Amino acid sequence: MITKSEEIAAIKQLAEKLGPDSYCGPWLLSQLPGIEADIRSDIRPMHSYAEDRAFRQELCDQARETATQIKAEAIRERDRILADASRMVKGERDALIRLLQQTLSKLQ
């Protein structure tokens, strides 16, 4: 049976052997502190790449859904603001027309 120290050494050796120009070398080197801490704490790897990918996809899907909801809410708010502004402008325009008509009738 391999000891924790031997397993950590083997992983370090593999990371160094792969080197910085390999596909997995830089990633494995960046993960070594966490892997070593987990091994020393008797924590086994919890996620597979497929699980991580699925989790990331779920997060992205949730973010897209939230963005869609925010966009729809923003559009509704924009439409409400535009409708309010149109009513206000129409009211001001109508009041101005009445004032002009009153002024014109006084001049005649």
The first five atom37 places (N, CA, C, CB, O) and aatype in JSON, in Angstrom:
{
  "aatype": [12, 9, 16, 11, 15, 6, 6, 9, 0, 0, 9, 11, 5, 10, 0, 6, 11, 10, 7, 14, 3, 15, 18, 4, 7, 14, 17, 10, 10, 15, 5, 10, 14, 7, 9, 6, 0, 3, 9, 1, 15, 3, 9, 1, 14, 12, 8, 15, 18, 0, 6, 3, 1, 0, 13, 1, 5, 6, 10, 4, 3, 5, 0, 1, 6, 16, 0, 16, 5, 9, 11, 0, 6, 0, 9, 1, 6, 1, 3, 1, 9, 10, 0, 3, 0, 15, 1, 12, 19, 11, 7, 6, 1, 3, 0, 10, 9, 1, 10, 10, 5, 5, 16, 10, 15, 11, 10, 5],
  "atom_mask": [
    [1, 1, 1, 1, 1],
    [1, 1, 1, 1, 1],
    [1, 1, 1, 1, 1],
    [1, 1, 1, 1, 1],
    [1, 1, 1, 1, 1],
    [1, 1, 1, 1, 1],
    [1, 1, 1, 1, 1],
    [1, 1, 1, 1, 1],
    [1, 1, 1, 1, 1],
    [1, 1, 1, 1, 1],
    [1, 1, 1, 1, 1],
    [1, 1, 1, 1, 1],
    [1, 1, 1, 1, 1],
    [1, 1, 1, 1, 1],
    [1, 1, 1, 1, 1],
    [1, 1, 1, 1, 1],
    [1, 1, 1, 1, 1],
    [1, 1, 1, 1, 1],
    [1, 1, 1, 0, 1],
    [1, 1, 1, 1, 1],
    [1, 1, 1, 1, 1],
    [1, 1, 1, 1, 1],
    [1, 1, 1, 1, 1],
    [1, 1, 1, 1, 1],
    [1, 1, 1, 0, 1],
    [1, 1, 1, 1, 1],
    [1, 1, 1, 1, 1],
    [1, 1, 1, 1, 1],
    [1, 1, 1, 1, 1],
    [1, 1, 1, 1, 1],
    [1, 1, 1, 1, 1],
    [1, 1, 1, 1, 1],
    [1, 1, 1, 1, 1],
    [1, 1, 1, 0, 1],
    [1, 1, 1, 1, 1],
    [1, 1, 1, 1, 1],
    [1, 1, 1, 1, 1],
    [1, 1, 1, 1, 1],
    [1, 1, 1, 1, 1],
    [1, 1, 1, 1, 1],
    [1, 1, 1, 1, 1],
    [1, 1, 1, 1, 1],
    [1, 1, 1, 1, 1],
    [1, 1, 1, 1, 1],
    [1, 1, 1, 1, 1],
    [1, 1, 1, 1, 1],
    [1, 1, 1, 1, 1],
    [1, 1, 1, 1, 1],
    [1, 1, 1, 1, 1],
    [1, 1, 1, 1, 1],
    [1, 1, 1, 1, 1],
    [1, 1, 1, 1, 1],
    [1, 1, 1, 1, 1],
    [1, 1, 1, 1, 1],
    [1, 1, 1, 1, 1],
    [1, 1, 1, 1, 1],
    [1, 1, 1, 1, 1],
    [1, 1, 1, 1, 1],
    [1, 1, 1, 1, 1],
    [1, 1, 1, 1, 1],
    [1, 1, 1, 1, 1],
    [1, 1, 1, 1, 1],
    [1, 1, 1, 1, 1],
    [1, 1, 1, 1, 1],
    [1, 1, 1, 1, 1],
    [1, 1, 1, 1, 1],
    [1, 1, 1, 1, 1],
    [1, 1, 1, 1, 1],
    [1, 1, 1, 1, 1],
    [1, 1, 1, 1, 1],
    [1, 1, 1, 1, 1],
    [1, 1, 1, 1, 1],
    [1, 1, 1, 1, 1],
    [1, 1, 1, 1, 1],
    [1, 1, 1, 1, 1],
    [1, 1, 1, 1, 1],
    [1, 1, 1, 1, 1],
    [1, 1, 1, 1, 1],
    [1, 1, 1, 1, 1],
    [1, 1, 1, 1, 1],
    [1, 1, 1, 1, 1],
    [1, 1, 1, 1, 1],
    [1, 1, 1, 1, 1],
    [1, 1, 1, 1, 1],
    [1, 1, 1, 1, 1],
    [1, 1, 1, 1, 1],
    [1, 1, 1, 1, 1],
    [1, 1, 1, 1, 1],
    [1, 1, 1, 1, 1],
    [1, 1, 1, 1, 1],
    [1, 1, 1, 0, 1],
    [1, 1, 1, 1, 1],
    [1, 1, 1, 1, 1],
    [1, 1, 1, 1, 1],
    [1, 1, 1, 1, 1],
    [1, 1, 1, 1, 1],
    [1, 1, 1, 1, 1],
    [1, 1, 1, 1, 1],
    [1, 1, 1, 1, 1],
    [1, 1, 1, 1, 1],
    [1, 1, 1, 1, 1],
    [1, 1, 1, 1, 1],
    [1, 1, 1, 1, 1],
    [1, 1, 1, 1, 1],
    [1, 1, 1, 1, 1],
    [1, 1, 1, 1, 1],
    [1, 1, 1, 1, 1],
    [1, 1, 1, 1, 1]
  ],
  "atom_positions": [
    [[0.84, -1.18, 0.0], [0.0, 0.0, 0.0], [0.89, 1.24, 0.0], [-0.96, 0.0, 1.21], [1.92, 1.28, 0.66]],
    [[0.46, 2.25, -0.75], [1.23, 3.48, -0.88], [0.83, 4.45, 0.24], [1.0, 4.12, -2.28], [-0.34, 4.54, 0.61]],
    [[1.81, 5.17, 0.75], [1.52, 6.13, 1.82], [1.05, 7.46, 1.21], [2.78, 6.35, 2.72], [1.18, 7.7, 0.01]],
    [[0.51, 8.29, 2.08], [0.09, 9.62, 1.62], [1.27, 10.39, 1.05], [-0.55, 10.41, 2.78], [1.17, 11.01, -0.01]],
    [[2.38, 10.35, 1.75], [3.58, 11.07, 1.29], [4.06, 10.55, -0.05], [4.69, 10.95, 2.32], [4.47, 11.33, -0.91]],
    [[4.01, 9.24, -0.23], [4.43, 8.64, -1.51], [3.47, 9.04, -2.63], [4.51, 7.1, -1.4], [3.89, 9.31, -3.75]],
    [[2.19, 9.07, -2.33], [1.19, 9.45, -3.34], [1.38, 10.92, -3.74], [-0.25, 9.21, -2.8], [1.33, 11.27, -4.92]],
    [[1.6, 11.77, -2.75], [1.85, 13.19, -3.03], [3.11, 13.34, -3.87], [1.98, 13.99, -1.71], [3.13, 14.1, -4.83]],
    [[4.17, 12.62, -3.51], [5.42, 12.68, -4.27], [5.21, 12.21, -5.71], [6.5, 11.84, -3.58], [5.76, 12.8, -6.64]],
    [[4.42, 11.16, -5.89], [4.17, 10.64, -7.24], [3.41, 11.66, -8.08], [3.38, 9.31, -7.16], [3.7, 11.84, -9.27]],
    [[2.44, 12.33, -7.47], [1.68, 13.34, -8.21], [2.58, 14.52, -8.56], [0.45, 13.82, -7.38], [2.52, 15.04, -9.67]],
    [[3.41, 14.93, -7.63], [4.36, 16.02, -7.89], [5.3, 15.64, -9.03], [5.16, 16.37, -6.62], [5.58, 16.44, -9.92]],
    [[5.79, 14.4, -8.97], [6.71, 13.92, -10.0], [6.02, 13.93, -11.36], [7.22, 12.5, -9.65], [6.62, 14.33, -12.36]],
    [[4.77, 13.49, -11.41], [4.02, 13.47, -12.67], [3.85, 14.9, -13.19], [2.64, 12.79, -12.48], [4.05, 15.16, -14.37]],
    [[3.47, 15.82, -12.32], [3.28, 17.21, -12.72], [4.58, 17.78, -13.29], [2.81, 18.07, -11.53], [4.57, 18.46, -14.32]],
    [[5.7, 17.5, -12.62], [6.99, 18.0, -13.1], [7.38, 17.34, -14.41], [8.07, 17.76, -12.05], [7.95, 17.98, -15.29]],
    [[7.06, 16.04, -14.54], [7.39, 15.31, -15.76], [6.59, 15.84, -16.94], [7.13, 13.79, -15.57], [7.11, 15.97, -18.05]],
    [[5.33, 16.15, -16.7], [4.5, 16.7, -17.78], [5.01, 18.06, -18.2], [3.03, 16.79, -17.34], [5.04, 18.38, -19.39]],
    [[5.39, 18.86, -17.24], [5.99, 20.16, -17.52], [5.0, 21.22, -17.95], [0.0, 0.0, 0.0], [3.81, 20.95, -18.15]],
    [[5.5, 22.44, -18.07], [4.63, 23.58, -18.37], [4.12, 23.63, -19.81], [5.37, 24.85, -18.08], [3.19, 24.38, -20.11]],
    [[4.71, 22.85, -20.7], [4.3, 22.89, -22.11], [3.32, 21.77, -22.47], [5.51, 22.8, -23.0], [2.96, 21.63, -23.64]],
    [[2.89, 21.0, -21.5], [1.94, 19.92, -21.78], [0.51, 20.43, -21.58], [2.2, 18.69, -20.86], [0.31, 21.56, -21.12]],
    [[-0.46, 19.62, -21.94], [-1.86, 20.01, -21.75], [-2.23, 20.05, -20.28], [-2.77, 19.04, -22.5], [-2.88, 21.0, -19.83]],
    [[-1.83, 19.02, -19.52], [-2.25, 18.91, -18.13], [-1.23, 19.41, -17.12], [-2.57, 17.49, -17.83], [-1.57, 19.64, -15.97]],
    [[0.0, 19.57, -17.54], [1.05, 19.97, -16.61], [0.77, 21.25, -15.85], [0.0, 0.0, 0.0], [0.82, 21.25, -14.62]],
    [[0.47, 22.35, -16.55], [0.21, 23.61, -15.83], [-0.99, 23.5, -14.89], [-0.02, 24.75, -16.82], [-0.97, 24.02, -13.78]],
    [[-2.04, 22.81, -15.36], [-3.23, 22.65, -14.51], [-2.87, 21.82, -13.27], [-4.38, 21.96, -15.3], [-3.22, 22.2, -12.15]],
    [[-2.18, 20.7, -13.47], [-1.82, 19.84, -12.34], [-0.92, 20.57, -11.36], [-1.14, 18.56, -12.83], [-1.08, 20.45, -10.14]],
    [[0.04, 21.33, -11.88], [0.91, 22.11, -11.0], [0.1, 23.13, -10.18], [1.99, 22.84, -11.82], [0.4, 23.35, -9.01]],
    [[-0.91, 23.73, -10.8], [-1.72, 24.72, -10.08], [-2.61, 24.07, -9.03], [-2.58, 25.52, -11.05], [-3.01, 24.71, -8.05]],
    [[-2.92, 22.79, -9.23], [-3.8, 22.08, -8.31], [-3.06, 21.37, -7.18], [-4.62, 21.08, -9.07], [-3.68, 20.91, -6.22]],
    [[-1.74, 21.28, -7.28], [-0.96, 20.51, -6.3], [-1.2, 20.93, -4.85], [0.5, 20.65, -6.61], [-1.36, 20.05, -4.0]],
    [[-1.22, 22.21, -4.51], [-1.45, 22.56, -3.1], [-2.78, 22.02, -2.56], [-1.4, 24.08, -2.93], [-2.84, 21.51, -1.45]],
    [[-3.83, 22.13, -3.35], [-5.13, 21.63, -2.92], [-5.16, 20.12, -2.84], [0.0, 0.0, 0.0], [-5.72, 19.54, -1.91]],
    [[-4.56, 19.47, -3.82], [-4.51, 18.01, -3.83], [-3.74, 17.5, -2.62], [-3.86, 17.49, -5.14], [-4.17, 16.57, -1.93]],
    [[-2.6, 18.12, -2.37], [-1.78, 17.71, -1.22], [-2.54, 17.91, 0.09], [-0.45, 18.51, -1.19], [-2.53, 17.03, 0.95]],
    [[-3.21, 19.04, 0.23], [-3.97, 19.3, 1.45], [-5.11, 18.29, 1.61], [-4.55, 20.74, 1.44], [-5.36, 17.81, 2.72]],
    [[-5.78, 17.98, 0.52], [-6.88, 17.0, 0.57], [-6.36, 15.61, 0.96], [-7.6, 16.93, -0.78], [-6.97, 14.94, 1.8]],
    [[-5.27, 15.2, 0.37], [-4.71, 13.88, 0.7], [-4.33, 13.83, 2.18], [-3.48, 13.56, -0.18], [-4.65, 12.86, 2.87]],
    [[-3.66, 14.86, 2.65], [-3.25, 14.89, 4.07], [-4.46, 14.91, 5.01], [-2.36, 16.11, 4.33], [-4.36, 14.45, 6.14]],
    [[-5.59, 15.44, 4.53], [-6.8, 15.51, 5.35], [-7.76, 14.35, 5.09], [-7.52, 16.83, 5.1], [-8.89, 14.35, 5.57]],
    [[-7.3, 13.36, 4.33], [-8.12, 12.2, 3.98], [-9.39, 12.58, 3.22], [-8.5, 11.44, 5.23], [-10.44, 11.97, 3.4]],
    [[-9.28, 13.57, 2.37], [-10.41, 13.97, 1.53], [-10.14, 13.46, 0.12], [-10.62, 15.53, 1.53], [-9.13, 13.8, -0.49]],
    [[-11.05, 12.65, -0.37], [-10.9, 12.11, -1.72], [-11.44, 13.12, -2.73], [-11.64, 10.75, -1.86], [-12.28, 13.96, -2.39]],
    [[-10.95, 13.05, -3.97], [-11.5, 13.93, -5.01], [-13.01, 13.77, -5.09], [-10.85, 13.63, -6.4], [-13.54, 12.66, -5.06]],
    [[-13.7, 14.92, -5.18], [-15.16, 14.9, -5.12], [-15.82, 14.99, -6.49], [-15.64, 16.02, -4.26], [-16.9, 14.42, -6.69]],
    [[-15.22, 15.68, -7.42], [-15.88, 15.93, -8.69], [-15.08, 15.36, -9.84], [-16.1, 17.43, -8.88], [-13.85, 15.39, -9.86]],
    [[-15.81, 14.86, -10.79], [-15.17, 14.46, -12.03], [-15.24, 15.65, -12.98], [-15.85, 13.18, -12.66], [-15.96, 16.62, -12.73]],
    [[-14.5, 15.57, -14.06], [-14.56, 16.64, -15.05], [-15.98, 16.77, -15.59], [-13.57, 16.38, -16.2], [-16.47, 17.88, -15.79]],
    [[-16.64, 15.65, -15.83], [-18.02, 15.69, -16.35], [-18.95, 16.38, -15.36], [-18.52, 14.26, -16.65], [-19.81, 17.16, -15.76]],
    [[-18.79, 16.09, -14.06], [-19.62, 16.75, -13.04], [-19.33, 18.24, -13.0], [-19.38, 16.12, -11.65], [-20.25, 19.06, -12.92]],
    [[-18.06, 18.61, -13.07], [-17.69, 20.02, -13.07], [-18.25, 20.72, -14.3], [-16.16, 20.19, -13.01], [-18.77, 21.83, -14.21]],
    [[-18.14, 20.06, -15.45], [-18.65, 20.64, -16.69], [-20.17, 20.82, -16.6], [-18.28, 19.75, -17.9], [-20.7, 21.86, -17.01]],
    [[-20.86, 19.82, -16.07], [-22.31, 19.91, -15.91], [-22.68, 21.03, -14.94], [-22.87, 18.57, -15.42], [-23.65, 21.75, -15.17]],
    [[-21.91, 21.17, -13.87], [-22.17, 22.24, -12.9], [-21.97, 23.61, -13.55], [-21.24, 22.09, -11.68], [-22.79, 24.51, -13.36]],
    [[-20.89, 23.75, -14.3], [-20.64, 25.03, -14.98], [-21.74, 25.32, -15.99], [-19.27, 25.01, -15.69], [-22.18, 26.47, -16.12]],
    [[-22.2, 24.29, -16.7], [-23.28, 24.47, -17.67], [-24.56, 24.91, -16.97], [-23.53, 23.17, -18.46], [-25.27, 25.79, -17.46]],
    [[-24.85, 24.31, -15.82], [-26.03, 24.68, -15.05], [-25.93, 26.14, -14.59], [-26.2, 23.75, -13.84], [-26.91, 26.88, -14.66]],
    [[-24.75, 26.54, -14.12], [-24.56, 27.94, -13.72], [-24.77, 28.89, -14.89], [-23.15, 28.14, -13.13], [-25.41, 29.94, -14.75]],
    [[-24.24, 28.52, -16.05], [-24.41, 29.36, -17.24], [-25.89, 29.43, -17.64], [-23.57, 28.81, -18.41], [-26.38, 30.5, -17.98]],
    [[-26.58, 28.31, -17.58], [-28.0, 28.29, -17.92], [-28.79, 29.17, -16.96], [-28.55, 26.86, -17.88], [-29.67, 29.93, -17.38]],
    [[-28.48, 29.08, -15.68], [-29.16, 29.93, -14.69], [-28.86, 31.4, -14.94], [-28.74, 29.53, -13.26], [-29.74, 32.25, -14.82]],
    [[-27.63, 31.7, -15.27], [-27.24, 33.09, -15.55], [-27.99, 33.61, -16.78], [-25.72, 33.2, -15.76], [-28.45, 34.75, -16.79]],
    [[-28.09, 32.78, -17.81], [-28.83, 33.2, -19.01], [-30.31, 33.44, -18.68], [-28.71, 32.13, -20.12], [-30.89, 34.42, -19.14]],
    [[-30.9, 32.55, -17.9], [-32.3, 32.7, -17.52], [-32.5, 33.98, -16.7], [-32.78, 31.48, -16.72], [-33.45, 34.73, -16.93]],
    [[-31.61, 34.22, -15.76], [-31.69, 35.45, -14.96], [-31.53, 36.68, -15.85], [-30.62, 35.45, -13.85], [-32.25, 37.66, -15.69]],
    [[-30.59, 36.63, -16.78], [-30.39, 37.76, -17.69], [-31.63, 38.0, -18.54], [-29.17, 37.5, -18.59], [-32.0, 39.15, -18.78]],
    [[-32.27, 36.93, -18.99], [-33.5, 37.06, -19.78], [-34.6, 37.7, -18.95], [-33.96, 35.69, -20.3], [-35.33, 38.57, -19.44]],
    [[-34.71, 37.29, -17.7], [-35.72, 37.88, -16.81], [-35.43, 39.35, -16.55], [-35.78, 37.11, -15.49], [-36.34, 40.18, -16.58]],
    [[-34.18, 39.68, -16.31], [-33.79, 41.07, -16.06], [-34.09, 41.92, -17.3], [-32.29, 41.17, -15.68], [-34.6, 43.03, -17.2]],
    [[-33.76, 41.38, -18.47], [-34.01, 42.11, -19.72], [-35.5, 42.35, -19.91], [-33.43, 41.34, -20.92], [-35.91, 43.45, -20.27]],
    [[-36.32, 41.32, -19.67], [-37.77, 41.46, -19.82], [-38.31, 42.5, -18.84], [-38.48, 40.11, -19.6], [-39.17, 43.31, -19.2]],
    [[-37.82, 42.48, -17.61], [-38.25, 43.46, -16.61], [-37.82, 44.87, -17.03], [-37.67, 43.1, -15.22], [-38.58, 45.83, -16.86]],
    [[-36.63, 45.0, -17.56], [-36.14, 46.3, -18.01], [-36.99, 46.82, -19.16], [-34.65, 46.21, -18.43], [-37.29, 48.02, -19.22]],
    [[-37.37, 45.95, -20.07], [-38.21, 46.35, -21.2], [-39.58, 46.81, -20.69], [-38.38, 45.19, -22.21], [-40.1, 47.82, -21.15]],
    [[-40.15, 46.07, -19.75], [-41.45, 46.49, -19.17], [-41.32, 47.86, -18.5], [-41.96, 45.43, -18.15], [-42.18, 48.72, -18.67]],
    [[-40.25, 48.05, -17.75], [-40.05, 49.33, -17.06], [-39.84, 50.45, -18.08], [-38.84, 49.24, -16.1], [-40.37, 51.55, -17.92]],
    [[-39.06, 50.18, -19.12], [-38.85, 51.17, -20.18], [-40.19, 51.57, -20.79], [-37.9, 50.63, -21.26], [-40.47, 52.75, -20.98]],
    [[-41.02, 50.56, -21.12], [-42.31, 50.83, -21.72], [-43.21, 51.64, -20.78], [-43.0, 49.51, -22.09], [-43.93, 52.53, -21.23]],
    [[-43.16, 51.34, -19.5], [-43.96, 52.09, -18.52], [-43.49, 53.54, -18.45], [-43.86, 51.43, -17.12], [-44.31, 54.47, -18.43]],
    [[-42.18, 53.74, -18.42], [-41.62, 55.09, -18.35], [-41.98, 55.88, -19.61], [-40.09, 55.03, -18.16], [-42.35, 57.05, -19.54]],
    [[-41.86, 55.23, -20.77], [-42.2, 55.91, -22.02], [-43.68, 56.28, -22.06], [-41.85, 55.03, -23.22], [-44.04, 57.37, -22.51]],
    [[-44.55, 55.38, -21.6], [-45.98, 55.67, -21.57], [-46.27, 56.84, -20.63], [-46.78, 54.43, -21.13], [-47.04, 57.74, -20.98]],
    [[-45.65, 56.84, -19.45], [-45.82, 57.96, -18.52], [-45.34, 59.26, -19.14], [-45.07, 57.69, -17.19], [-46.0, 60.29, -19.03]],
    [[-44.19, 59.22, -19.78], [-43.63, 60.43, -20.4], [-44.54, 60.92, -21.52], [-42.21, 60.15, -20.94], [-44.75, 62.12, -21.67]],
    [[-45.08, 60.0, -22.3], [-45.99, 60.39, -23.39], [-47.23, 61.06, -22.83], [-46.37, 59.18, -24.23], [-47.69, 62.07, -23.37]],
    [[-47.78, 60.5, -21.75], [-48.96, 61.12, -21.13], [-48.62, 62.51, -20.6], [-49.5, 60.23, -19.98], [-49.41, 63.44, -20.77]],
    [[-47.48, 62.64, -19.97], [-47.08, 63.94, -19.43], [-46.9, 64.96, -20.56], [-45.77, 63.81, -18.62], [-47.36, 66.1, -20.45]],
    [[-46.23, 64.55, -21.64], [-45.99, 65.46, -22.77], [-47.33, 65.85, -23.4], [-45.07, 64.8, -23.82], [-47.54, 67.02, -23.72]],
    [[-48.23, 64.89, -23.58], [-49.55, 65.18, -24.15], [-50.3, 66.15, -23.26], [-50.36, 63.89, -24.33], [-50.93, 67.08, -23.75]],
    [[-50.25, 65.94, -21.95], [-50.93, 66.85, -21.02], [-50.36, 68.26, -21.1], [0.0, 0.0, 0.0], [-51.12, 69.23, -21.12]],
    [[-49.06, 68.38, -21.16], [-48.42, 69.69, -21.27], [-48.76, 70.34, -22.61], [-46.89, 69.57, -21.11], [-49.05, 71.53, -22.68]],
    [[-48.73, 69.54, -23.67], [-49.05, 70.06, -25.0], [-50.49, 70.57, -25.04], [-48.85, 68.97, -26.07], [-50.76, 71.66, -25.55]],
    [[-51.43, 69.77, -24.5], [-52.84, 70.17, -24.46], [-53.02, 71.45, -23.65], [-53.7, 69.05, -23.88], [-53.78, 72.33, -24.05]],
    [[-52.33, 71.55, -22.52], [-52.42, 72.76, -21.7], [-51.87, 73.96, -22.45], [-51.67, 72.58, -20.36], [-52.44, 75.05, -22.38]],
    [[-50.78, 73.79, -23.17], [-50.19, 74.87, -23.95], [-51.13, 75.3, -25.07], [-48.83, 74.44, -24.53], [-51.3, 76.5, -25.33]],
    [[-51.75, 74.34, -25.73], [-52.71, 74.66, -26.8], [-53.88, 75.46, -26.23], [-53.22, 73.37, -27.48], [-54.29, 76.45, -26.83]],
    [[-54.42, 75.03, -25.08], [-55.52, 75.77, -24.45], [-55.1, 77.2, -24.12], [-55.99, 75.04, -23.17], [-55.84, 78.14, -24.37]],
    [[-53.91, 77.35, -23.57], [-53.41, 78.68, -23.22], [-53.27, 79.55, -24.46], [-52.07, 78.57, -22.5], [-53.65, 80.72, -24.46]],
    [[-52.73, 78.97, -25.52], [-52.58, 79.72, -26.77], [-53.94, 80.1, -27.35], [-51.78, 78.9, -27.8], [-54.11, 81.22, -27.85]],
    [[-54.9, 79.19, -27.29], [-56.24, 79.48, -27.79], [-56.9, 80.59, -26.96], [-57.12, 78.21, -27.77], [-57.55, 81.48, -27.51]],
    [[-56.72, 80.53, -25.65], [-57.29, 81.59, -24.78], [-56.65, 82.94, -25.09], [-57.09, 81.24, -23.27], [-57.33, 83.97, -25.18]],
    [[-55.32, 82.92, -25.26], [-54.61, 84.14, -25.55], [-55.04, 84.68, -26.91], [-53.09, 83.9, -25.52], [-55.23, 85.89, -27.06]],
    [[-55.19, 83.82, -27.89], [-55.61, 84.22, -29.21], [-57.02, 84.79, -29.2], [-55.53, 83.06, -30.16], [-57.29, 85.78, -29.88]],
    [[-57.93, 84.17, -28.43], [-59.31, 84.68, -28.36], [-59.35, 86.04, -27.69], [-60.22, 83.69, -27.59], [-60.21, 86.86, -28.03]],
    [[-58.47, 86.32, -26.77], [-58.42, 87.62, -26.12], [-57.89, 88.68, -27.07], [-57.55, 87.56, -24.87], [-58.28, 89.84, -27.0]],
    [[-56.99, 88.27, -27.95], [-56.41, 89.21, -28.92], [-57.39, 89.56, -30.03], [-55.14, 88.64, -29.52], [-57.25, 90.61, -30.66]],
    [[-58.35, 88.73, -30.27], [-59.27, 88.96, -31.39], [-60.35, 89.85, -31.01], [-59.83, 87.7, -31.91], [-61.22, 90.16, -31.83]]
  ]
}
